Amino acid sequence: MVEVASLIAKPDIIGAFAASFVNPYSSGCSVDVIACWLMLTIWIIYEAKNRQIKYGWICLILGLFPGVAVGFALYLNLRFRQLSTLHN
């Protein structure tokens, strides 16, 4: 979504967000990334309350900067480790 190096060079968060929607193709990808991050957020909040999965908030922060795929992969790993220790 937003490249961190470009954002450091020119710290215009609104402009960087708007640049993600310059044409129909980039708009589709940007909406997809935002929707995935929102779904991941809902899932992490739900499991924090119902399954006591800890440290999911770290995955949400990583989902904003490196990307949703990084946050999602880390959350799956974190979730697997915590659930496997509960069941053993």
Secondary structure as UniProt FT lines:
FT   HELIX           4..9
FT   HELIX           13..19
FT   TURN            20..21
FT   HELIX           24..50
FT   HELIX           56..64
FT   TURN            65..66
FT   HELIX           68..87
//
